[in-house]
């Protein structure tokens, strides 16, 4: 089972403020633990939304809007992708996730389970994704 730990953006992350050395050390330690346990798949911080864009789909095509985006609470500042045996194991790992703003400060992470190919059994067109998965190795 794969889970994405989503670090919510803050005013500071949207301004491009870098984490403190202490927080970087704590995050590195946590991710090293994940790697040693064999559950870390990927993880990274995201640059501010001012360096990104959104594509909106409508009946008449697509519209591209450059960042920044106003609703900070809806933005993502980073993620960690893990693969574990159960939801309970994922919950245990996420309880240990360092506060992304530093201890004592308000912050939020969100955890979402990813779909697996088995979840799409019987859905037309899924074979193309299985073939793609095989190509990726």
ROSE-4610 file (N, C-alpha, C; in Angstrom, 1 decimal, always signed):
// ROSE-4610
residu = [X/X/X/X/X/X/X/X/X/X/X/X/X/X/X/X/X/X/X/X/X/X/X/X/X/X/X/X/X/X/X/X/X/X/X/X/X/X/X/X/X/X/X/X/X/X/X/X/X/X/X/X/X/X/X/X/X/X/X/X/X/X/X/X/X/X/X/X/X/X/X/X/X/X/X/X/X/X/X/X/X/X/X/X/X/X/X/X/X/X/X/X/X/X/X/X/X/X/X/X/X/X/X/X/X/X/X/X/X/X/X/X/X/X/X/X/X/X/X/X/X/X/X/X/X/X/X/X/X/X/X/X/X/X/X/X/X/X/X/X/X/X/X/X/X/X/X/X/X/X/X/X/X/X/X/X/X/X/X/X/X/X/X/X/X/X/X/X/X/X/X/X/X/X/X/X/X/X/X/X/X/X/X/X/X/X/X/X/X/X/X/X/X/X/X/X/X/X/X/X/X/X/X/X/X/X/X/X/X/X/X/X/X/X/X/X/X/X/X/X/X/X/X/X/X/X/X/X/X/X/X/X/X/X/X/X/X/X/X/X/X/X/X/X/X/X/X/X/X/X/X/X/X/X/X/X/X/X/X/X/X/X/X/X/X/X/X/X/X/X/X/X/X/X/X/X/X/X/X/X/X/X/X/X/X/X/X/X/X/X/X/X/X/X/X/X/X/X/X/X/X/X/X/X/X/X/X/X/X/X/X/X/X/X/X/X/X/X/X/X/X/X/X/X/X/X/X/X/X/X/X/X/X/X/X/X/X/X/X/X/X/X/X/X/X/X/X/X/X/X/X/X/X/X/X/X/X/X/X/X/X/X/X/X/X/X/X/X/X/X/X/X/X/X/X/X/X/X/X/X/X/X/X/X/X/X/X/X/X/X/X/X/X/X/X/X/X/X/X/X/X/X/X/X/X/X/X/X/X/X/X]
num = [1/1/1/2/2/2/3/3/3/4/4/4/5/5/5/6/6/6/7/7/7/8/8/8/9/9/9/10/10/10/11/11/11/12/12/12/13/13/13/14/14/14/15/15/15/16/16/16/17/17/17/18/18/18/19/19/19/20/20/20/21/21/21/22/22/22/23/23/23/24/24/24/25/25/25/26/26/26/27/27/27/28/28/28/29/29/29/30/30/30/31/31/31/32/32/32/33/33/33/34/34/34/35/35/35/36/36/36/37/37/37/38/38/38/39/39/39/40/40/40/41/41/41/42/42/42/43/43/43/44/44/44/45/45/45/46/46/46/47/47/47/48/48/48/49/49/49/50/50/50/51/51/51/52/52/52/53/53/53/54/54/54/55/55/55/56/56/56/57/57/57/58/58/58/59/59/59/60/60/60/61/61/61/62/62/62/63/63/63/64/64/64/65/65/65/66/66/66/67/67/67/68/68/68/69/69/69/70/70/70/71/71/71/72/72/72/73/73/73/74/74/74/75/75/75/76/76/76/77/77/77/78/78/78/79/79/79/80/80/80/81/81/81/82/82/82/83/83/83/84/84/84/85/85/85/86/86/86/87/87/87/88/88/88/89/89/89/90/90/90/91/91/91/92/92/92/93/93/93/94/94/94/95/95/95/96/96/96/97/97/97/98/98/98/99/99/99/100/100/100/101/101/101/102/102/102/103/103/103/104/104/104/105/105/105/106/106/106/107/107/107/108/108/108/109/109/109/110/110/110/111/111/111/112/112/112/113/113/113/114/114/114/115/115/115/116/116/116/117/117/117/118/118/118/119/119/119/120/120/120/121/121/121/122/122/122/123/123/123/124/124/124/125/125/125/126/126/126/127/127/127/128/128/128/129/129/129/130/130/130/131/131/131/132/132/132/133/133/133/134/134/134/135/135/135/136/136/136/137/137/137]
x = [+0.8/+0.0/+0.9/+0.6/+1.3/+0.5/+1.2/+0.5/+1.4/+0.7/+1.4/+1.2/+2.2/+2.2/+2.3/+1.3/+1.3/+1.5/+2.5/+2.8/+2.1/+1.2/+0.4/+1.3/+1.0/+1.8/+1.4/+2.3/+2.1/+2.4/+2.1/+2.5/+4.0/+4.8/+6.3/+6.7/+6.2/+6.6/+6.3/+5.2/+4.8/+5.7/+6.3/+7.2/+8.6/+8.8/+10.1/+11.1/+10.5/+11.4/+11.9/+13.1/+13.7/+13.6/+13.5/+13.4/+14.7/+14.6/+15.8/+16.7/+18.0/+18.9/+18.5/+17.9/+17.4/+16.3/+15.3/+14.2/+14.7/+15.7/+16.2/+16.9/+17.6/+18.2/+17.2/+16.1/+15.0/+14.3/+14.1/+13.4/+14.3/+15.6/+16.6/+16.6/+16.6/+16.7/+15.4/+14.3/+13.0/+13.0/+13.5/+13.5/+14.6/+15.6/+16.6/+16.0/+15.2/+14.5/+13.6/+12.9/+12.0/+12.8/+13.9/+14.7/+15.3/+15.8/+16.4/+15.3/+14.1/+13.0/+12.5/+13.0/+12.6/+11.2/+10.7/+9.4/+9.3/+10.5/+10.5/+10.6/+9.7/+9.7/+10.2/+9.8/+10.2/+9.8/+10.3/+10.0/+10.7/+10.0/+10.6/+9.8/+10.4/+9.7/+9.4/+8.3/+7.9/+8.2/+8.5/+8.8/+7.4/+7.5/+6.3/+5.4/+4.1/+3.1/+3.4/+4.1/+4.4/+5.3/+5.9/+6.7/+6.0/+4.7/+3.9/+2.7/+1.9/+0.7/-0.4/-1.6/-2.7/-3.3/-3.8/-4.5/-6.0/-6.9/-8.3/-9.0/-9.7/-10.4/-11.9/-12.3/-13.7/-14.3/-15.5/-16.2/-15.5/-14.8/-14.2/-12.7/-12.1/-10.7/-10.0/-8.8/-8.0/-7.5/-7.4/-6.9/-5.8/-4.6/-3.5/-3.4/-3.3/-3.1/-1.8/-1.0/+0.2/+0.0/+0.9/+0.8/+1.3/+1.2/+0.9/-0.6/-1.0/-2.4/-2.8/-4.0/-4.4/-4.6/-5.3/-5.7/-4.5/-3.6/-2.5/-2.9/-4.0/-4.5/-4.7/-4.9/-5.2/-3.9/-2.8/-1.6/-0.7/+0.2/+1.1/+2.5/+3.2/+4.6/+5.6/+5.2/+6.0/+5.3/+6.0/+5.4/+6.4/+6.0/+6.8/+5.9/+6.4/+5.7/+6.3/+5.4/+5.9/+5.1/+5.7/+5.0/+5.1/+4.0/+3.9/+2.9/+2.8/+1.9/+0.5/+0.3/-1.1/-1.3/-2.6/-3.0/-2.4/-2.5/-2.0/-0.5/+0.3/+1.7/+1.9/+1.2/+1.3/+0.9/-0.1/-0.5/+0.7/+1.3/+2.4/+3.6/+3.9/+5.0/+4.6/+3.3/+3.0/+2.8/+2.5/+2.5/+3.9/+4.9/+6.3/+6.9/+6.1/+6.5/+6.8/+8.0/+8.3/+7.3/+7.1/+6.2/+6.9/+6.3/+7.0/+7.3/+6.8/+7.1/+8.0/+8.2/+9.0/+8.1/+8.7/+7.9/+7.2/+6.0/+5.3/+4.5/+4.7/+4.0/+2.9/+1.8/+0.7/+1.1/+0.7/+1.0/+0.1/+0.0/-0.9/-0.2/-0.4/+0.0/-1.3/-1.4/-2.5/-2.0/-2.6/-2.2/-3.2/-2.8/-3.8/-3.2/-4.1/-3.6/-3.7/-2.7/-2.7/-3.5/-4.0/-4.7/-3.6/-3.9/-3.0/-3.7/-3.0/-3.6/-4.8/-4.6/-5.7/-7.0/-7.0/-8.2/-9.0/-8.4/-9.1/-9.5/-9.5/-9.8/-11.2/-11.3/-12.6/-12.9/-12.0/-12.3/-11.6/-12.5/-12.0/-10.8/-9.8/-8.6/-7.5/-7.7/-6.7/-5.4/-5.6/-4.5/-3.4/-3.8/-2.7/-1.9/-2.4/-1.7/-0.8/-1.3/-0.4/+0.8/+0.5/+1.6/+2.6/+2.1/+3.0/+3.8/+3.2/+3.9/+5.0/+4.8/+5.8/+7.0/+6.7/+7.7/+8.6/+8.0/+8.8/+9.7/+9.4/+10.3/+10.0]
y = [-1.2/+0.0/+1.2/+2.1/+3.4/+4.5/+5.4/+6.6/+7.8/+8.9/+10.2/+11.0/+11.5/+12.4/+13.8/+14.6/+15.9/+17.0/+17.8/+18.9/+20.1/+20.7/+21.8/+23.1/+23.9/+25.2/+26.2/+27.1/+28.2/+29.5/+30.5/+31.9/+31.9/+31.3/+31.3/+30.5/+29.3/+28.5/+29.1/+29.8/+30.5/+31.7/+32.3/+33.4/+32.9/+31.6/+31.0/+30.9/+31.1/+31.0/+29.5/+29.4/+28.1/+27.6/+26.3/+25.8/+26.0/+26.0/+26.2/+25.0/+25.1/+24.0/+22.9/+23.2/+22.2/+21.4/+22.1/+21.4/+20.5/+21.0/+20.2/+19.0/+19.1/+17.9/+16.9/+17.4/+16.6/+15.8/+16.6/+16.0/+14.9/+15.2/+14.3/+13.0/+13.2/+12.0/+11.1/+11.7/+11.0/+10.3/+11.0/+10.3/+9.2/+9.4/+8.3/+7.1/+7.3/+6.2/+5.4/+6.2/+5.6/+4.8/+5.3/+4.6/+3.4/+3.4/+2.2/+1.2/+1.6/+0.6/+0.1/+0.6/+0.2/+0.6/+1.7/+2.1/+3.5/+4.1/+5.4/+5.2/+5.8/+5.8/+7.1/+8.2/+9.5/+10.6/+11.7/+12.8/+14.1/+15.2/+16.5/+17.7/+18.8/+20.0/+20.7/+21.4/+22.1/+23.6/+24.2/+25.6/+26.3/+27.6/+28.4/+28.4/+28.6/+28.5/+29.7/+30.7/+31.8/+31.3/+30.1/+29.5/+28.5/+28.3/+27.3/+27.9/+27.0/+27.4/+26.3/+26.7/+25.7/+25.7/+24.5/+24.4/+24.1/+24.9/+24.7/+24.2/+23.1/+22.5/+23.0/+23.4/+23.8/+23.2/+23.5/+23.1/+23.6/+24.7/+25.3/+25.2/+24.3/+24.1/+24.2/+24.7/+24.8/+26.2/+26.6/+27.9/+27.8/+28.4/+28.4/+29.6/+29.5/+30.6/+30.5/+31.5/+31.5/+31.8/+31.2/+31.5/+32.9/+33.3/+32.6/+32.5/+31.6/+31.3/+31.8/+32.3/+33.0/+32.1/+31.0/+30.2/+29.3/+29.8/+29.1/+27.7/+27.7/+26.5/+25.3/+25.6/+24.6/+24.2/+24.8/+24.5/+23.5/+22.9/+21.8/+22.4/+22.2/+22.6/+21.5/+20.3/+19.1/+17.8/+16.7/+15.4/+14.4/+13.3/+12.1/+10.9/+10.0/+8.9/+7.6/+6.9/+5.6/+4.4/+3.3/+2.0/+1.1/+0.8/+0.0/-1.2/-2.0/-3.2/-2.9/-1.8/-1.5/+0.0/+0.3/+1.7/+2.0/+1.0/+1.2/+1.6/+0.9/+1.2/+2.6/+2.9/+4.3/+5.3/+5.0/+6.0/+6.1/+5.0/+5.1/+5.9/+5.7/+6.6/+8.0/+8.3/+9.7/+10.4/+9.7/+10.3/+10.7/+10.2/+10.5/+11.6/+12.0/+13.0/+14.3/+14.9/+16.2/+17.3/+18.2/+19.3/+20.1/+20.3/+20.9/+22.4/+23.0/+24.4/+24.5/+23.5/+23.5/+23.3/+22.6/+22.3/+23.6/+23.4/+24.5/+25.4/+25.2/+26.1/+25.3/+26.0/+25.3/+24.9/+23.7/+23.1/+22.0/+21.5/+20.4/+19.6/+18.3/+17.4/+16.6/+16.1/+15.3/+14.0/+12.9/+11.6/+11.0/+10.6/+10.0/+8.7/+7.7/+6.4/+6.5/+6.0/+6.0/+4.8/+4.9/+3.7/+2.8/+1.5/+0.4/-0.1/-0.8/-1.3/-2.3/-3.0/-3.9/-3.2/-2.0/-1.2/-1.0/-1.1/-0.8/-2.1/-3.2/-4.5/-4.4/-4.8/-4.7/-3.4/-2.4/-1.1/-1.1/-0.7/-0.7/+0.3/-0.1/+0.8/+0.6/-0.1/-0.3/-1.0/-1.9/-2.6/-1.7/-0.6/+0.3/+0.8/+1.0/+1.5/+0.4/-0.9/-2.0/-2.1/-1.9/-2.0/-0.9/+0.3/+1.4/+1.1/+0.5/+0.1/-0.9/-1.8/-2.7/-2.0/-1.0/-0.2/+0.5/+1.0/+1.8/+0.8/-0.4/-1.4/-1.7]
z = [+0.0/+0.0/+0.0/-0.9/-1.0/-0.4/+0.3/+0.9/+0.6/+0.4/+0.2/+1.4/+2.1/+3.2/+2.6/+2.6/+2.0/+3.0/+2.8/+3.7/+3.1/+3.9/+3.5/+3.5/+2.5/+2.4/+3.5/+3.8/+4.7/+4.0/+4.7/+4.2/+4.0/+5.0/+4.9/+3.7/+3.5/+2.3/+1.0/+1.0/-0.3/-0.5/+0.5/+0.4/+0.0/+0.0/-0.3/+0.9/+2.1/+3.3/+3.4/+3.7/+3.9/+5.3/+5.5/+6.9/+7.6/+8.9/+9.8/+9.6/+10.0/+10.0/+10.9/+12.0/+12.9/+12.3/+11.6/+11.0/+9.8/+9.1/+8.0/+8.5/+9.6/+10.3/+10.7/+11.4/+11.9/+10.7/+9.6/+8.4/+7.8/+7.7/+7.1/+7.9/+9.3/+10.1/+9.9/+9.9/+9.7/+8.3/+7.3/+6.0/+5.9/+6.6/+6.7/+7.4/+8.4/+9.1/+8.1/+7.4/+6.4/+5.4/+4.9/+3.9/+4.5/+5.7/+6.4/+6.6/+6.8/+7.0/+5.7/+4.6/+3.3/+2.8/+3.4/+3.0/+2.2/+2.1/+1.4/-0.1/-0.8/-2.3/-2.8/-2.2/-2.8/-1.8/-1.9/-1.1/-1.5/-1.5/-1.9/-1.5/-1.4/-1.2/-2.5/-2.5/-3.7/-3.6/-4.7/-4.7/-4.6/-4.3/-4.1/-5.4/-5.2/-6.3/-7.3/-6.9/-7.8/-9.0/-8.8/-9.9/-10.7/-10.4/-11.0/-11.8/-12.3/-13.0/-12.9/-13.2/-13.2/-14.6/-15.0/-16.2/-15.8/-16.3/-16.0/-17.3/-17.2/-18.3/-18.3/-19.5/-19.6/-20.9/-21.2/-22.4/-23.7/-23.6/-24.8/-24.8/-24.0/-24.1/-22.7/-22.8/-21.6/-21.4/-20.1/-19.8/-18.8/-19.1/-18.2/-17.4/-16.1/-15.1/-14.4/-14.5/-13.7/-12.2/-11.4/-9.9/-9.7/-8.5/-7.2/-7.1/-6.2/-6.0/-4.6/-4.4/-3.2/-2.0/-2.2/-1.1/-0.6/+0.3/+0.8/+1.4/+2.1/+2.8/+1.8/+0.5/-0.5/-1.2/-0.9/-1.6/-0.9/-1.6/-1.1/-1.1/+0.0/+0.1/-0.1/+0.0/-0.2/+0.1/-0.1/+0.0/+0.3/+0.9/+1.1/+0.7/-0.1/-0.6/+0.0/+0.7/+1.4/+0.9/+1.0/+0.7/+1.9/+2.5/+3.7/+3.6/+4.6/+4.5/+4.9/+5.7/+6.1/+6.4/+6.5/+6.9/+8.3/+9.2/+10.6/+10.6/+9.7/+9.6/+9.1/+8.1/+7.5/+8.6/+9.4/+10.5/+11.5/+11.8/+12.8/+12.2/+11.0/+10.4/+10.4/+10.0/+9.9/+11.3/+12.3/+13.7/+14.0/+13.5/+13.8/+12.8/+11.8/+10.9/+11.6/+11.4/+12.1/+11.8/+12.7/+12.4/+11.3/+10.2/+9.0/+9.2/+10.3/+10.5/+11.7/+12.5/+13.7/+14.9/+15.9/+17.1/+17.7/+18.2/+18.8/+17.9/+16.6/+15.6/+15.0/+14.5/+13.9/+12.5/+12.2/+10.8/+10.6/+9.4/+9.0/+7.9/+8.1/+7.0/+6.7/+5.5/+5.1/+4.5/+4.7/+4.2/+3.4/+2.2/+1.2/+0.7/+0.6/+0.0/-1.5/-2.2/-3.7/-4.2/-5.3/-6.0/-6.4/-6.4/-7.0/-8.2/-9.1/-10.3/-10.0/-8.9/-8.5/-8.2/-7.8/-7.5/-8.8/-9.9/-11.2/-11.9/-11.2/-11.9/-12.5/-13.8/-14.5/-15.1/-15.0/-15.6/-17.0/-18.0/-19.4/-19.5/-20.2/-20.5/-19.5/-18.4/-17.4/-18.0/-19.0/-19.5/-20.0/-20.6/-21.1/-19.9/-18.8/-17.6/-17.1/-17.2/-16.8/-17.7/-19.0/-20.0/-19.7/-19.3/-19.0/-17.7/-16.8/-15.5/-15.8/-16.8/-17.2/-17.9/-18.7/-19.4/-18.4/-17.3/-16.3/-15.5/-15.6/-14.9/-13.5]
